[in-house]
Amino acid sequence: MPLSNLKHFYIPEEQSIYLLSHKDAKKLKEWLQLCIDQLQSQGFKQIKMIGKGAFGFAFAGLSPDLRELVFKFSRPDLPQHVQDRLEDEAFMLSNVDHPHVPRLVEFFRKSNQSILVMERARGEDLEKVSLRRGPLEPRLVVKIAAQLTDILHTLRSFSQNDHLKPIVHGDIKPSNIVFDEENEQIGLIDWGSSVFAQMDADGQYVANNIMDLMSGDLQQTNARLGDVYFIGEEQLNGELSSPRFDEQGMASTLYALASGQSCRFGNRVIRPNSLGLPREMAEVLSLMLGDDPKKRREAGDYMMRNMRFMKNMVFAELPYVSMATLIPSRHHAEYKEIDTVVYSSRKSFLREENYHADLHYVNDAQFDRYYKNFMQGMGETEKAFVSEVSRLGKYPVVGGIVVRWSADGVYIDSSLNLYDKSVKSSFDSSVNNVVQLARAIHREGIFKSCMFNARDTLHIDRDDENCPFIPEPGMRIPYEKSAVSTVDDESRMHSYFEDGADPDELLALPEEIMVIIRQLNNIHHTGCIIFEALETHLKIHSYYKLLDLAREHEFEACLRKLVTLVPKIEGIGISGFMKLPFKDTRFFEHQAHLPDKFYPRDPRGLQSRT
């Protein structure tokens, strides 16, 4: 089986180093240390890595004069023309002058490695803020909107050599906006997708002279893709670059922050009008995210023109209303370091949507962005649903969720265990979003997803495909124990994706292993185990929680036996099983969208009555 197919079984937003083989993890750590050494040799100090993406890594540190800086490196395994984009980013950033945009400091090369140095914005990115706090309060959404529109006004009035030439950022999204909670100021970062606009906001060609108009530059777009979770239809479809792209990115970002999602796709179900925003802001966002291009432009014009008035809306501290959770989840009091990975039936979901794509041209560095393109064959609500399930993996959570659609409604089984009580409210909101999006999908079928801790993944190497995988002495599959023993007469085992054999499970496990898995199935527990066999590397992902404590000795013996049988695994592929308690199935009727809910016209009156 071609390796390129296997890569698409799971695609975490940021692949944990704990999923890498020992060799690859060592190689990555050495390269990161080399980056730090290169920066220190230039006189910078207190260097630490602060982020990574499909195309590079970012470090923070101090200059010799103690300025806080950010250093961006391209991934070394990228083609040279992709690595050269870092220099393009430096050039574009050098042309932007705005208090909410960290300035370029310098761009240089060290040992054939390109390095971009820029000021560091204070705070943390809004995606992290959203994950910690959940949906942001309306007052803050409006304040962020005011600052973003101010940036966009500046980009539209950019002047070079006395000729107007707008700049398009091209990738406005929560993770590219740094937020300082102390003064509630933002900083727009990551200008790797920015270009000079080919058309202005009025749809007129932007050119310095007649020769520019006659050149081929205006026959094809210069736009870069950006993040398809947030970009609008025009940018996605490859139209000529325009400031309208950033209007769409801004609208998507504000919607995501107000709804506690990580994409724009859910706006037909969890509508802007249902988020408790001021009516004016909600209705403008609804039109900006709508299907009518003319109304999108008119709403964008309205926001750009009237934000200076909208930012003066009156807000007050409203009484807290606790959120009802739609499906159960367990929030552990103790904190635990967890690198969550979400495995789900995404490919099966796509297949049922009658969408097919060639997977072979993708390389590792483009994983994240390609998966988002891969989703483009799905309906908007289906994309939102899959995205929101993936968002659960950004919390320290283990467990699983199964959604079954039928003609009469939606049945949901779950076992969700959160290990950071400080994000309980945000996590509950994301779980509720999953439910609401599922209720709006009309189909008959099943979707399964389980979440495990990458830190518990076992790794076994071999020299080549003809050698067996030999576990190291003492290797064991970890498991947790329930605080209280429970016994369940009904026991159900599931193939990782659907009941029975699944076409996405490429690895045929030996019968000896299947016997042990069936024995495990007869012991009351919850969790999953997934075998991922590559040419020279086997990963055993798992999350197990024993519920029948009286059978612990038998349960542990089965897990030990599984490890001893690993050498019998042949071939390349992936196969796994998950099990949920199936004691607390929740049923929901179909619902097209949430009802309207706006911020009160006179919040002070409501405040005085509490």
C-alpha positions as CSV (number, residue, x, y, z in Angstrom):
1,M,0.0,0.0,0.0
2,P,1.5,3.4,-0.9
3,L,2.7,5.3,2.1
4,S,1.0,8.5,0.9
5,N,-2.4,6.9,1.5
6,L,-1.5,6.0,5.1
7,K,-0.6,9.5,6.0
8,H,-4.2,10.6,5.7
9,F,-5.6,8.3,8.4
10,Y,-5.2,11.0,11.0
11,I,-4.1,14.6,10.5
12,P,-3.7,16.5,13.7
13,E,-3.5,20.3,13.4
14,E,0.0,20.1,14.9
15,Q,1.5,16.7,14.9
16,S,2.8,15.9,18.4
17,I,6.5,15.0,18.6
18,Y,5.2,12.0,20.6
19,L,3.9,10.6,17.3
20,L,7.3,10.6,15.6
21,S,9.6,7.7,15.6
22,H,12.6,8.0,17.9
23,K,14.8,8.7,14.9
24,D,12.6,11.4,13.5
25,A,12.0,13.0,17.0
26,K,15.8,13.1,17.5
27,K,16.3,14.7,14.1
28,L,13.7,17.3,14.8
29,K,15.1,18.2,18.3
30,E,18.6,18.5,16.8
31,W,17.3,20.8,14.1
32,L,15.4,23.0,16.6
33,Q,18.6,23.2,18.7
34,L,20.5,24.2,15.6
35,C,18.1,27.1,15.1
36,I,18.6,28.2,18.7
37,D,22.4,28.0,18.4
38,Q,22.3,30.1,15.2
39,L,20.3,32.8,16.9
40,Q,22.5,32.8,20.0
41,S,25.6,33.1,17.7
42,Q,24.0,36.3,16.4
43,G,23.8,37.8,20.0
44,F,20.2,36.9,20.7
45,K,19.3,35.3,24.0
46,Q,16.5,33.5,26.0
47,I,15.5,31.7,22.8
48,K,12.4,29.4,23.0
49,M,10.1,27.9,20.4
50,I,6.6,29.4,20.5
51,G,4.9,27.9,17.4
52,K,5.0,25.7,14.3
53,G,3.0,25.4,11.2
54,A,3.0,23.7,7.8
55,F,5.8,25.9,6.5
56,G,8.0,26.8,9.4
57,F,8.8,27.3,13.1
58,A,8.7,30.5,15.2
59,F,11.0,31.3,18.2
60,A,10.9,34.1,20.7
61,G,13.9,35.8,22.3
62,L,15.6,39.0,23.3
63,S,17.9,41.2,21.2
64,P,21.2,42.5,22.8
65,D,19.3,45.7,23.7
66,L,16.5,43.6,25.3
67,R,13.8,44.0,22.7
68,E,11.3,41.2,22.6
69,L,11.5,39.6,19.1
70,V,10.1,36.7,17.0
71,F,12.3,34.7,14.7
72,K,10.7,32.7,11.9
73,F,12.5,29.7,10.2
74,S,11.3,27.8,7.1
75,R,11.1,24.0,7.5
76,P,14.3,22.6,6.1
77,D,12.5,19.8,4.1
78,L,10.5,22.2,2.0
79,P,11.4,22.9,-1.7
80,Q,13.6,26.0,-2.1
81,H,10.9,28.0,-3.8
82,V,8.7,27.5,-0.8
83,Q,11.5,28.4,1.6
84,D,12.0,31.6,-0.4
85,R,8.5,32.7,0.6
86,L,10.0,33.8,3.9
87,E,11.9,36.5,2.1
88,D,8.7,37.6,0.3
89,E,7.0,37.8,3.7
90,A,9.7,40.0,5.0
91,F,9.4,42.3,2.1
92,M,5.6,42.6,2.4
93,L,5.8,43.2,6.2
94,S,8.4,46.0,5.6
95,N,5.7,47.9,3.7
96,V,3.2,47.9,6.5
97,D,3.2,50.6,9.1
98,H,0.4,50.3,11.7
99,P,0.4,50.2,15.5
100,H,-1.4,46.8,15.5
101,V,1.2,45.2,13.2
102,P,4.5,44.2,14.7
103,R,7.3,45.7,12.6
104,L,10.0,43.9,10.6
105,V,13.4,44.1,12.3
106,E,15.5,42.3,9.7
107,F,15.8,39.4,7.3
108,F,19.1,37.5,7.0
109,R,20.5,34.1,6.0
110,K,22.7,32.0,8.3
111,S,24.2,28.7,7.0
112,N,21.8,28.7,4.0
113,Q,18.9,29.1,6.5
114,S,16.6,32.1,6.0
115,I,15.6,33.9,9.2
116,L,12.9,36.6,9.5
117,V,13.1,38.8,12.6
118,M,10.2,40.9,13.7
119,E,8.9,42.6,16.8
120,R,6.9,40.4,19.2
121,A,3.3,41.3,19.8
122,R,2.3,41.1,23.5
123,G,-0.1,38.4,24.6
124,E,-1.2,35.1,23.0
125,D,-3.0,34.3,19.8
126,L,-6.8,34.5,19.8
127,E,-7.2,30.8,19.0
128,K,-5.6,29.9,22.3
129,V,-7.7,32.6,24.0
130,S,-10.8,31.1,22.5
131,L,-9.9,27.6,23.6
132,R,-9.3,28.8,27.1
133,R,-12.3,31.1,27.4
134,G,-14.8,29.7,25.0
135,P,-17.0,32.1,23.0
136,L,-15.8,35.7,23.6
137,E,-18.2,38.2,25.1
138,P,-19.9,40.6,22.6
139,R,-18.1,43.6,24.0
140,L,-14.8,42.1,23.2
141,V,-15.9,40.9,19.7
142,V,-16.8,44.4,18.8
143,K,-13.5,45.8,20.2
144,I,-11.5,43.3,18.1
145,A,-13.6,44.2,15.1
146,A,-12.9,47.9,15.5
147,Q,-9.1,47.2,15.5
148,L,-9.2,44.9,12.6
149,T,-11.2,47.3,10.4
150,D,-8.6,50.0,11.3
151,I,-5.8,47.8,10.0
152,L,-7.8,47.0,6.8
153,H,-8.3,50.8,6.2
154,T,-4.5,51.3,6.4
155,L,-3.8,48.4,4.0
156,R,-6.2,49.8,1.5
157,S,-4.6,53.2,1.5
158,F,-1.0,51.9,1.1
159,S,1.1,54.2,-0.9
160,Q,4.3,53.3,-2.8
161,N,6.1,55.7,-5.1
162,D,3.1,58.0,-4.9
163,H,0.8,55.3,-6.5
164,L,-2.0,53.7,-4.6
165,K,-1.5,50.0,-4.2
166,P,-3.5,48.1,-1.6
167,I,-2.0,45.2,0.4
168,V,-3.9,42.0,1.1
169,H,-2.9,40.1,4.2
170,G,-4.6,37.0,2.8
171,D,-4.7,34.9,6.0
172,I,-6.7,36.6,8.7
173,K,-7.8,34.1,11.4
174,P,-7.7,33.9,15.2
175,S,-4.3,32.1,15.4
176,N,-2.8,35.0,13.4
177,I,-4.0,37.6,15.8
178,V,-2.1,38.1,19.0
179,F,-4.2,39.5,21.9
180,D,-3.0,41.4,24.9
181,E,-5.6,40.7,27.6
182,E,-4.3,43.5,29.8
183,N,-5.1,46.4,27.4
184,E,-7.3,44.3,24.9
185,Q,-5.1,45.3,22.0
186,I,-4.4,43.0,19.0
187,G,-1.4,42.4,16.8
188,L,-1.9,41.0,13.3
189,I,0.9,38.6,12.5
190,D,2.0,36.0,9.8
191,W,2.2,37.9,6.5
192,G,3.3,34.8,4.6
193,S,0.2,35.0,2.4
194,S,0.2,38.7,1.8
195,V,0.4,40.2,-1.7
196,F,-0.1,43.5,-3.5
197,A,-3.8,43.7,-4.5
198,Q,-4.6,43.3,-8.2
199,M,-8.0,44.8,-7.8
200,D,-9.3,47.5,-5.4
201,A,-12.3,47.2,-3.1
202,D,-14.5,48.6,-5.9
203,G,-13.5,45.9,-8.4
204,Q,-11.2,48.2,-10.4
205,Y,-7.8,46.9,-11.6
206,V,-4.9,48.3,-9.6
207,A,-2.0,49.3,-11.9
208,N,0.7,51.9,-11.9
209,N,0.7,52.4,-15.7
210,I,-0.8,51.2,-18.9
211,M,1.9,48.5,-19.3
212,D,0.8,47.0,-16.0
213,L,-2.8,46.7,-17.3
214,M,-1.6,45.0,-20.4
215,S,0.7,42.5,-18.6
216,G,-0.3,39.0,-17.9
217,D,-0.2,39.7,-14.1
218,L,-3.8,40.7,-14.3
219,Q,-4.8,37.6,-16.2
220,Q,-4.2,35.2,-13.3
221,T,-4.3,35.7,-9.6
222,N,-1.3,36.4,-7.5
223,A,-3.2,35.4,-4.3
224,R,-2.0,32.7,-1.9
225,L,-4.4,30.3,-0.5
226,G,-4.5,31.2,3.2
227,D,-6.4,29.0,5.6
228,V,-9.5,27.6,3.9
229,Y,-11.2,27.3,7.3
230,F,-11.5,31.2,7.2
231,I,-11.0,32.5,3.6
232,G,-14.0,33.5,1.5
233,E,-15.3,32.0,-1.8
234,E,-13.5,34.6,-4.0
235,Q,-10.0,33.8,-2.6
236,L,-10.8,30.0,-2.5
237,N,-11.8,30.0,-6.1
238,G,-8.6,31.8,-7.3
239,E,-10.0,35.2,-8.2
240,L,-7.7,38.2,-8.6
241,S,-6.5,39.4,-5.2
242,S,-8.5,42.1,-3.6
243,P,-9.0,43.8,-0.2
244,R,-12.3,41.9,-0.1
245,F,-10.3,38.8,0.8
246,D,-9.4,40.4,4.1
247,E,-13.0,41.5,4.7
248,Q,-14.0,37.8,4.5
249,G,-11.1,36.7,6.8
250,M,-12.2,39.3,9.3
251,A,-15.9,38.2,9.2
252,S,-14.9,34.6,9.6
253,T,-12.6,35.4,12.5
254,L,-15.2,37.4,14.4
255,Y,-17.8,34.7,13.8
256,A,-15.4,32.0,15.1
257,L,-14.5,34.0,18.2
258,A,-18.1,34.8,19.0
259,S,-19.3,31.2,18.5
260,G,-16.3,29.3,20.0
261,Q,-15.5,27.5,16.8
262,S,-12.3,27.1,14.7
263,C,-13.8,27.8,11.3
264,R,-16.5,29.8,9.5
265,F,-18.5,26.9,8.1
266,G,-21.1,26.6,10.9
267,N,-22.7,29.9,10.3
268,R,-25.8,28.4,8.7
269,V,-26.6,26.5,11.8
270,I,-25.0,28.4,14.7
271,R,-25.8,31.6,13.0
272,P,-24.4,35.0,13.9
273,N,-27.9,36.0,14.9
274,S,-27.9,33.3,17.6
275,L,-24.7,34.4,19.4
276,G,-25.9,37.2,21.7
277,L,-24.2,39.9,19.6
278,P,-25.7,43.4,19.1
279,R,-28.2,43.1,16.3
280,E,-26.3,45.4,14.0
281,M,-23.1,43.4,14.3
282,A,-24.9,40.1,14.0
283,E,-26.8,41.0,10.9
284,V,-23.7,42.5,9.2
285,L,-21.8,39.3,9.9
286,S,-24.7,37.2,8.6
287,L,-24.6,39.0,5.3
288,M,-20.8,39.0,5.0
289,L,-20.8,35.2,5.5
290,G,-23.8,34.7,3.2
291,D,-24.1,33.2,-0.3
292,D,-25.0,36.4,-2.2
293,P,-21.8,38.1,-3.5
294,K,-23.5,41.5,-3.9
295,K,-24.8,41.4,-0.3
296,R,-21.4,40.3,1.0
297,R,-19.8,43.3,-0.6
298,E,-22.5,45.7,0.6
299,A,-22.2,44.3,4.2
300,G,-18.4,44.6,4.0
301,D,-18.7,48.3,2.9
302,Y,-21.1,48.9,5.8
303,M,-18.8,47.5,8.4
304,M,-15.7,49.3,7.0
305,R,-17.7,52.6,6.9
306,N,-19.6,52.3,10.2
307,M,-17.3,50.5,12.6
308,R,-16.2,53.9,14.0
309,F,-19.7,54.3,15.2
310,M,-20.4,50.6,16.1
311,K,-17.4,50.5,18.4
312,N,-19.3,53.0,20.7
313,M,-22.0,50.5,21.5
314,V,-22.9,50.4,25.2
315,F,-22.2,47.2,27.0
316,A,-22.6,46.1,30.6
317,E,-21.9,43.2,32.9
318,L,-24.9,40.9,32.3
319,P,-25.9,38.2,34.9
320,Y,-24.1,34.9,34.4
321,V,-26.2,32.1,33.0
322,S,-24.8,28.7,33.4
323,M,-24.6,26.6,30.2
324,A,-26.5,23.3,30.0
325,T,-24.3,20.6,28.6
326,L,-26.1,18.5,25.9
327,I,-24.1,15.3,26.3
328,P,-22.2,14.2,29.4
329,S,-18.5,14.6,29.9
330,R,-16.2,14.1,32.9
331,H,-14.0,16.9,34.1
332,H,-11.2,15.6,36.3
333,A,-10.0,17.7,39.2
334,E,-6.4,16.9,38.6
335,Y,-4.4,18.4,35.7
336,K,-2.6,15.9,33.4
337,E,-0.2,16.6,30.5
338,I,-2.0,15.3,27.4
339,D,-1.2,15.7,23.7
340,T,-4.6,14.8,22.3
341,V,-4.9,13.2,18.9
342,V,-8.3,12.8,17.3
343,Y,-8.9,9.8,15.1
344,S,-12.2,9.9,13.3
345,S,-14.1,8.5,10.3
346,R,-13.4,11.6,8.2
347,K,-12.5,9.7,5.1
348,S,-15.6,7.6,5.4
349,F,-17.6,10.8,5.9
350,L,-16.2,12.2,2.8
351,R,-16.8,9.0,0.8
352,E,-20.5,9.1,1.8
353,E,-20.5,12.7,0.5
354,N,-19.5,11.3,-2.9
355,Y,-16.2,13.2,-3.0
356,H,-13.0,11.6,-4.2
357,A,-9.6,13.1,-4.5
358,D,-6.1,11.9,-5.4
359,L,-3.9,11.8,-2.2
360,H,-0.6,11.0,-3.8
361,Y,0.9,14.4,-4.5
362,V,0.9,15.6,-0.9
363,N,4.0,15.9,1.2
364,D,4.4,16.1,4.9
365,A,4.9,19.8,5.1
366,Q,1.6,20.5,3.3
367,F,-0.4,18.1,5.4
368,D,-2.4,20.6,7.4
369,R,-3.3,22.8,4.5
370,Y,-4.1,19.9,2.1
371,Y,-6.5,18.3,4.6
372,K,-8.4,21.5,4.7
373,N,-8.6,21.5,0.9
374,F,-9.6,17.9,1.0
375,M,-12.7,18.9,2.9
376,Q,-13.9,21.2,0.2
377,G,-16.0,18.5,-1.4
378,M,-18.3,18.5,1.7
379,G,-21.3,20.6,2.5
380,E,-20.8,23.6,4.7
381,T,-22.4,22.1,7.8
382,E,-20.6,18.8,7.4
383,K,-17.3,20.7,7.2
384,A,-18.2,22.6,10.4
385,F,-19.1,19.4,12.1
386,V,-15.8,17.7,11.3
387,S,-13.9,20.8,12.2
388,E,-15.6,21.1,15.6
389,V,-14.8,17.4,16.4
390,S,-11.2,18.3,15.5
391,R,-11.3,21.3,17.8
392,L,-12.1,18.9,20.7
393,G,-8.6,17.5,20.2
394,K,-7.1,20.9,21.1
395,Y,-8.2,20.3,24.7
396,P,-6.5,17.8,27.0
397,V,-9.2,15.2,26.5
398,V,-9.3,11.4,26.0
399,G,-12.3,9.3,25.1
400,G,-14.6,9.0,22.2
401,I,-17.9,10.0,20.5
402,V,-20.2,8.2,18.2
403,V,-22.9,10.0,16.2
404,R,-25.7,8.0,14.5
405,W,-28.1,9.7,12.2
406,S,-31.5,8.3,11.4
407,A,-34.7,9.5,9.9
408,D,-36.1,10.5,13.3
409,G,-33.1,12.3,14.6
410,V,-29.6,11.9,16.0
411,Y,-28.3,9.5,18.6
412,I,-25.0,10.3,20.4
413,D,-22.9,8.1,22.6
414,S,-19.9,9.6,24.3
415,S,-17.1,9.1,26.8
416,L,-15.2,12.4,27.2
417,N,-12.6,12.9,29.9
418,L,-11.2,16.4,30.3
419,Y,-8.0,16.8,32.4
420,D,-7.9,20.6,32.8
421,K,-10.8,22.0,34.8
422,S,-9.8,25.6,33.9
423,V,-11.1,25.1,30.4
424,K,-14.3,23.3,31.4
425,S,-16.7,26.0,30.2
426,S,-14.9,26.3,26.8
427,F,-14.8,22.6,26.3
428,D,-18.5,22.2,27.2
429,S,-19.3,24.9,24.6
430,S,-17.4,23.1,21.9
431,V,-19.1,19.8,22.7
432,N,-22.5,21.6,22.5
433,N,-21.4,23.0,19.1
434,V,-20.7,19.4,17.9
435,V,-24.2,18.4,18.9
436,Q,-25.9,21.4,17.3
437,L,-24.1,20.9,14.1
438,A,-24.9,17.2,14.1
439,R,-28.6,18.0,14.5
440,A,-28.6,20.0,11.3
441,I,-27.2,17.2,9.2
442,H,-29.8,15.0,7.5
443,R,-28.4,11.6,6.5
444,E,-28.4,8.0,7.6
445,G,-25.1,6.9,8.8
446,I,-22.5,6.9,11.6
447,F,-19.5,9.0,12.5
448,K,-17.0,7.9,15.1
449,S,-14.1,9.6,16.7
450,C,-11.8,8.7,19.5
451,M,-9.2,10.8,21.3
452,F,-6.0,9.4,22.8
453,N,-2.9,10.8,24.4
454,A,0.0,10.8,22.0
455,R,2.4,10.6,25.0
456,D,1.1,7.0,25.6
457,T,1.8,5.9,22.0
458,L,4.2,2.9,21.9
459,H,6.9,2.9,19.2
460,I,8.6,-0.1,17.7
461,D,11.2,0.1,14.9
462,R,12.5,-2.5,12.5
463,D,15.2,-2.5,9.8
464,D,12.9,-3.2,6.8
465,E,9.5,-4.5,5.9
466,N,10.6,-8.1,5.9
467,C,11.6,-8.0,9.6
468,P,9.2,-8.5,12.4
469,F,8.4,-5.7,14.9
470,I,10.1,-6.7,18.2
471,P,8.9,-4.9,21.3
472,E,11.4,-3.8,23.9
473,P,11.5,-5.8,27.2
474,G,9.0,-4.3,29.7
475,M,6.9,-2.5,27.0
476,R,3.3,-2.3,28.2
477,I,0.0,-0.8,27.0
478,P,-1.1,1.8,29.7
479,Y,-4.6,2.0,31.2
480,E,-6.6,3.9,33.8
481,K,-8.9,2.5,36.4
482,S,-12.4,3.8,37.3
483,A,-12.8,5.1,40.8
484,V,-15.8,2.9,41.2
485,S,-16.2,-0.6,39.7
486,T,-19.1,-1.0,37.3
487,V,-20.4,-4.0,35.5
488,D,-22.2,-3.9,32.2
489,D,-24.1,-6.9,30.9
490,E,-24.2,-5.5,27.3
491,S,-20.8,-5.2,25.7
492,R,-20.2,-3.9,22.2
493,M,-17.1,-3.8,20.2
494,H,-16.6,-1.5,17.2
495,S,-14.3,-1.5,14.3
496,Y,-12.6,1.9,14.4
497,F,-14.9,3.5,11.8
498,E,-18.0,1.5,11.2
499,D,-19.4,-1.8,12.6
500,G,-17.6,-4.7,10.9
501,A,-14.8,-4.5,8.4
502,D,-14.0,-1.0,7.2
503,P,-12.4,-0.1,3.9
504,D,-10.2,2.5,5.5
505,E,-8.6,-0.1,7.8
506,L,-5.8,-1.3,5.6
507,L,-4.0,-3.6,8.1
508,A,-5.3,-7.1,8.6
509,L,-4.4,-8.1,12.1
510,P,-3.4,-11.7,12.8
511,E,-6.1,-13.9,14.3
512,E,-4.1,-14.4,17.5
513,I,-4.4,-10.6,18.2
514,M,-8.1,-10.6,17.2
515,V,-8.7,-13.4,19.8
516,I,-7.2,-11.2,22.5
517,I,-9.2,-8.1,21.4
518,R,-12.4,-10.2,21.6
519,Q,-11.4,-11.3,25.1
520,L,-10.9,-7.6,26.1
521,N,-14.3,-6.8,24.7
522,N,-15.9,-9.1,27.3
523,I,-14.3,-7.1,30.1
524,H,-16.2,-3.9,30.9
525,H,-14.0,-1.0,29.8
526,T,-14.0,2.0,27.5
527,G,-11.3,3.3,25.1
528,C,-9.5,2.4,22.0
529,I,-6.5,0.7,20.5
530,I,-5.1,1.5,17.0
531,F,-2.2,-0.3,15.3
532,E,-0.4,1.8,12.7
533,A,2.3,-0.2,10.8
534,L,4.7,1.6,8.4
535,E,7.7,0.2,6.6
536,T,10.1,0.5,9.5
537,H,8.0,1.8,12.3
538,L,5.0,0.6,14.3
539,K,2.8,2.8,16.5
540,I,0.4,1.4,19.0
541,H,-2.0,4.2,20.0
542,S,-4.3,3.6,22.9
543,Y,-6.6,4.9,25.6
544,Y,-8.0,2.3,28.0
545,K,-10.1,2.8,31.1
546,L,-11.1,-0.3,33.1
547,L,-14.6,-0.1,34.6
548,D,-14.9,-3.6,36.1
549,L,-12.1,-3.6,38.7
550,A,-12.8,-7.2,39.7
551,R,-11.3,-8.3,36.4
552,E,-8.2,-6.2,36.5
553,H,-5.8,-9.1,36.5
554,E,-7.5,-10.6,33.4
555,F,-7.6,-7.2,31.7
556,E,-3.9,-6.5,32.3
557,A,-3.0,-10.0,31.2
558,C,-4.7,-9.4,27.8
559,L,-2.8,-6.1,27.3
560,R,0.5,-7.9,28.1
561,K,-0.4,-10.6,25.6
562,L,-1.2,-8.1,22.9
563,V,2.4,-6.7,23.2
564,T,3.9,-10.2,23.0
565,L,1.9,-10.9,19.8
566,V,3.2,-7.7,18.0
567,P,5.9,-9.7,16.0
568,K,3.1,-11.5,14.2
569,I,1.8,-8.3,12.6
570,E,2.6,-8.4,8.8
571,G,2.0,-5.8,6.1
572,I,1.5,-2.1,6.2
573,G,-1.6,-0.3,7.2
574,I,-3.8,0.8,10.1
575,S,-6.5,-1.0,12.1
576,G,-8.2,-0.2,15.3
577,F,-11.1,-0.7,17.7
578,M,-12.9,1.5,20.1
579,K,-15.5,0.8,22.7
580,L,-17.9,3.1,24.6
581,P,-19.9,2.3,27.7
582,F,-23.2,2.7,25.8
583,K,-25.1,3.5,29.0
584,D,-26.1,7.0,28.4
585,T,-27.2,7.5,24.7
586,R,-28.7,10.9,24.1
587,F,-31.3,11.5,21.4
588,F,-31.8,14.8,19.6
589,E,-34.4,15.8,17.1
590,H,-33.2,17.4,13.9
591,Q,-32.9,21.2,14.1
592,A,-32.0,23.4,11.1
593,H,-30.5,26.2,13.1
594,L,-30.4,27.9,16.5
595,P,-33.0,30.5,17.4
596,D,-32.1,34.2,17.3
597,K,-30.5,35.7,20.3
598,F,-29.3,39.3,20.4
599,Y,-27.6,41.5,22.9
600,P,-30.2,43.5,24.8
601,R,-30.9,47.0,23.5
602,D,-30.6,48.5,27.0
603,P,-28.2,46.3,29.0
604,R,-28.1,48.8,31.8
605,G,-31.8,48.2,32.5
606,L,-31.2,44.5,32.6
607,Q,-28.2,44.9,34.8
608,S,-30.2,47.1,37.4
609,R,-32.8,44.3,37.8
610,T,-30.2,41.7,38.9
